[in-house]
Amino acid sequence: MEVTAAVICNNLESLADPEAAMFAQRFFKTGAGQYGEHDIFRGIRVPVLRKLAVTLDNTPLPEVIQLLSSAYHEDRLLALLLLMRRFKHGKEHEQEQIYNLYLSQTHRINNWDLVDISAPHIVGRFLQNRNRAPLYRLVNSESLWERRIAIISTVHFIRQGEFADTIALSQILLQDKEELLHKATGWMLREVGKRDTPVLESFLLKHCRSMPRVMLRYAIERLPEERRQHYLKGHCI
């Protein structure tokens, strides 16, 4: 049978769990005015989707794009897993195609888990040896999700021992109004600190008083208690 988005969606529907879907609706803040408003769920766990993705490597790219346009959260997540696998195993021109496709579909990558699972493996990997200017366009976007893509993509650089873009983007996001960005930025700063504490502390010494409290708490989570209290009390330059 030809692998089409319709066939995949029928398969996903057979895996649906209404009780898990109701929990996900609450967990991912889908109420009126919340960040996940209008998102709907089938109630399928990520490990199940990852296992399914391995069997769907031959799905034509147009069908993957159609799957990414689904109203269901898990369908979009599966589409992103397929794009990640295709990117990982693709040649350079295929990787560029997927990168460009990804950035053209950010309105579909519209919840924090969709960003976090995919951005480092597509945007971060593609920009590893390229100009990082696209991240600075994204971080200044009006879209919460594009701003999150910008900072979360840098986890790929952090794993390579490169921290400059994480620090620069974090400084831009100090004034962001969204708590989801505060958490994401603090998380990335914490990842920097796990590999190079002086780089993290240099940032904290300059900005701990102006950092949103959630961002600060996430960033200092792995520091010794004495140093944590130092920054929580606002002992900066």
KOLTORDO-621851 format. One record per residue (C-alpha): z, y, x. Coordinates in nm, 2 decimals. Example, Ala and Ser with C-alpha at 12.3 -4.5 7.8 and 13.67 -1.06 7.14 Angstrom:
% KOLTORDO-621851
z / y / x
0.78 / -0.45 / 1.23;
0.71 / -0.11 / 1.37;
This chain:
% KOLTORDO-621851
z / y / x
0.00 / 0.00 / 0.00;
-0.09 / 0.35 / 0.13;
0.22 / 0.55 / 0.23;
0.22 / 0.86 / 0.01;
0.48 / 1.11 / -0.08;
0.49 / 0.97 / -0.44;
0.55 / 0.62 / -0.32;
0.83 / 0.74 / -0.09;
0.99 / 0.94 / -0.37;
0.99 / 0.64 / -0.59;
1.16 / 0.44 / -0.32;
1.42 / 0.72 / -0.28;
1.48 / 0.73 / -0.65;
1.56 / 0.36 / -0.64;
1.83 / 0.43 / -0.37;
1.99 / 0.72 / -0.57;
2.36 / 0.72 / -0.64;
2.45 / 0.96 / -0.92;
2.82 / 0.98 / -0.83;
2.74 / 1.05 / -0.46;
2.49 / 1.31 / -0.58;
2.76 / 1.49 / -0.78;
2.98 / 1.50 / -0.48;
2.70 / 1.64 / -0.26;
2.62 / 1.91 / -0.52;
2.98 / 2.04 / -0.47;
3.00 / 1.98 / -0.09;
2.68 / 2.17 / -0.02;
2.77 / 2.47 / -0.25;
2.50 / 2.46 / -0.51;
2.68 / 2.67 / -0.77;
2.55 / 3.00 / -0.89;
2.55 / 3.26 / -0.61;
2.64 / 3.00 / -0.34;
2.42 / 2.94 / -0.04;
2.29 / 2.61 / -0.18;
2.21 / 2.74 / -0.52;
1.94 / 2.54 / -0.70;
1.95 / 2.25 / -0.45;
1.96 / 1.91 / -0.61;
2.06 / 1.57 / -0.47;
1.98 / 1.20 / -0.52;
2.30 / 1.09 / -0.35;
2.16 / 0.90 / -0.05;
2.35 / 0.90 / 0.28;
2.19 / 1.01 / 0.61;
2.22 / 0.67 / 0.79;
2.01 / 0.52 / 0.50;
1.75 / 0.79 / 0.54;
1.74 / 0.75 / 0.92;
1.68 / 0.38 / 0.88;
1.41 / 0.44 / 0.62;
1.23 / 0.69 / 0.85;
1.18 / 0.43 / 1.12;
0.96 / 0.23 / 0.87;
0.75 / 0.54 / 0.78;
0.60 / 0.65 / 1.11;
0.25 / 0.60 / 0.98;
0.29 / 0.84 / 0.69;
0.00 / 1.09 / 0.70;
0.11 / 1.44 / 0.79;
-0.01 / 1.59 / 0.46;
0.21 / 1.35 / 0.28;
0.51 / 1.44 / 0.49;
0.44 / 1.81 / 0.41;
0.43 / 1.72 / 0.04;
0.76 / 1.54 / 0.08;
0.91 / 1.85 / 0.24;
0.82 / 2.05 / -0.07;
1.03 / 1.82 / -0.29;
1.31 / 1.97 / -0.50;
1.54 / 1.69 / -0.38;
1.75 / 1.76 / -0.07;
1.72 / 1.40 / 0.06;
1.34 / 1.40 / 0.03;
1.33 / 1.71 / 0.25;
1.57 / 1.56 / 0.49;
1.36 / 1.25 / 0.52;
1.05 / 1.46 / 0.58;
1.23 / 1.64 / 0.86;
1.34 / 1.31 / 1.02;
0.97 / 1.20 / 1.01;
0.86 / 1.53 / 1.17;
1.12 / 1.48 / 1.44;
1.00 / 1.13 / 1.52;
0.64 / 1.24 / 1.52;
0.73 / 1.53 / 1.75;
0.93 / 1.31 / 1.99;
0.64 / 1.06 / 2.04;
0.35 / 1.31 / 2.00;
0.13 / 1.46 / 2.26;
0.16 / 1.83 / 2.35;
-0.10 / 1.95 / 2.09;
0.07 / 1.74 / 1.82;
0.41 / 1.88 / 1.91;
0.27 / 2.23 / 1.89;
0.13 / 2.15 / 1.54;
0.46 / 2.02 / 1.42;
0.65 / 2.32 / 1.57;
0.42 / 2.56 / 1.39;
0.44 / 2.36 / 1.07;
0.82 / 2.37 / 1.09;
0.83 / 2.74 / 1.13;
0.59 / 2.79 / 0.84;
0.82 / 2.58 / 0.61;
1.16 / 2.74 / 0.68;
1.20 / 2.82 / 0.31;
1.22 / 2.44 / 0.26;
1.47 / 2.39 / 0.54;
1.73 / 2.56 / 0.32;
2.07 / 2.41 / 0.38;
2.28 / 2.39 / 0.70;
2.25 / 2.01 / 0.75;
1.87 / 2.03 / 0.73;
1.87 / 2.30 / 1.00;
2.13 / 2.13 / 1.22;
1.96 / 1.79 / 1.22;
1.62 / 1.92 / 1.30;
1.61 / 2.26 / 1.48;
1.72 / 2.14 / 1.82;
1.48 / 1.85 / 1.82;
1.17 / 2.05 / 1.72;
1.22 / 2.42 / 1.79;
1.46 / 2.37 / 2.09;
1.25 / 2.10 / 2.25;
0.92 / 2.29 / 2.20;
1.06 / 2.61 / 2.36;
1.23 / 2.44 / 2.65;
0.97 / 2.54 / 2.90;
0.82 / 2.83 / 2.70;
0.90 / 3.19 / 2.62;
1.20 / 3.21 / 2.39;
1.09 / 3.52 / 2.21;
1.04 / 3.33 / 1.87;
1.42 / 3.27 / 1.86;
1.48 / 3.65 / 1.87;
1.24 / 3.70 / 1.59;
1.42 / 3.43 / 1.39;
1.77 / 3.57 / 1.46;
1.66 / 3.90 / 1.32;
1.52 / 3.75 / 1.00;
1.65 / 3.83 / 0.66;
1.67 / 3.45 / 0.60;
2.01 / 3.30 / 0.66;
1.84 / 2.97 / 0.74;
1.60 / 3.12 / 1.00;
1.89 / 3.29 / 1.17;
2.07 / 2.96 / 1.18;
1.76 / 2.78 / 1.32;
1.76 / 3.04 / 1.60;
2.12 / 2.97 / 1.72;
2.13 / 2.60 / 1.64;
1.80 / 2.54 / 1.84;
1.98 / 2.65 / 2.15;
2.20 / 2.33 / 2.15;
1.90 / 2.17 / 2.32;
1.91 / 2.43 / 2.60;
2.29 / 2.39 / 2.63;
2.24 / 2.02 / 2.69;
2.01 / 2.11 / 2.98;
2.28 / 2.34 / 3.13;
2.11 / 2.66 / 3.01;
2.34 / 2.91 / 2.83;
2.17 / 3.25 / 2.85;
1.99 / 3.23 / 2.51;
2.30 / 3.10 / 2.33;
2.50 / 3.39 / 2.47;
2.24 / 3.65 / 2.39;
2.18 / 3.52 / 2.04;
2.56 / 3.50 / 1.98;
2.60 / 3.86 / 2.07;
2.33 / 3.96 / 1.81;
2.51 / 3.75 / 1.55;
2.85 / 3.91 / 1.60;
2.77 / 4.15 / 1.32;
2.62 / 3.89 / 1.08;
2.78 / 3.88 / 0.73;
2.73 / 3.51 / 0.66;
3.02 / 3.27 / 0.73;
2.77 / 2.99 / 0.79;
2.64 / 3.19 / 1.08;
2.99 / 3.26 / 1.21;
3.06 / 2.88 / 1.21;
2.73 / 2.80 / 1.37;
2.77 / 3.06 / 1.65;
3.12 / 2.96 / 1.72;
3.01 / 2.60 / 1.74;
2.74 / 2.68 / 1.99;
2.98 / 2.89 / 2.20;
3.22 / 2.59 / 2.20;
2.94 / 2.37 / 2.32;
2.88 / 2.61 / 2.61;
3.25 / 2.61 / 2.69;
3.26 / 2.23 / 2.71;
3.01 / 2.25 / 2.99;
3.10 / 2.59 / 3.16;
3.44 / 2.74 / 3.06;
3.39 / 3.06 / 3.26;
3.07 / 3.14 / 3.08;
3.25 / 3.11 / 2.74;
3.55 / 3.30 / 2.86;
3.33 / 3.58 / 3.00;
3.19 / 3.62 / 2.65;
3.53 / 3.60 / 2.48;
3.68 / 3.86 / 2.71;
3.41 / 4.11 / 2.60;
3.40 / 4.02 / 2.23;
3.71 / 3.84 / 2.11;
3.83 / 4.15 / 1.91;
3.49 / 4.21 / 1.74;
3.42 / 3.84 / 1.67;
3.45 / 3.72 / 1.31;
3.77 / 3.52 / 1.30;
3.60 / 3.19 / 1.20;
3.35 / 3.23 / 1.49;
3.64 / 3.29 / 1.73;
3.84 / 2.99 / 1.61;
3.54 / 2.76 / 1.64;
3.46 / 2.89 / 1.99;
3.80 / 2.84 / 2.13;
3.88 / 2.51 / 1.97;
3.86 / 2.31 / 2.30;
4.05 / 2.56 / 2.52;
4.41 / 2.50 / 2.62;
4.66 / 2.63 / 2.37;
4.77 / 2.91 / 2.60;
4.42 / 3.04 / 2.63;
4.35 / 3.00 / 2.26;
4.65 / 3.21 / 2.18;
4.54 / 3.47 / 2.44;
4.22 / 3.53 / 2.25;
4.36 / 3.50 / 1.90;
4.60 / 3.78 / 1.99;
4.30 / 3.99 / 2.09;
4.37 / 4.00 / 2.47;
4.02 / 4.11 / 2.56;
3.87 / 4.36 / 2.81;
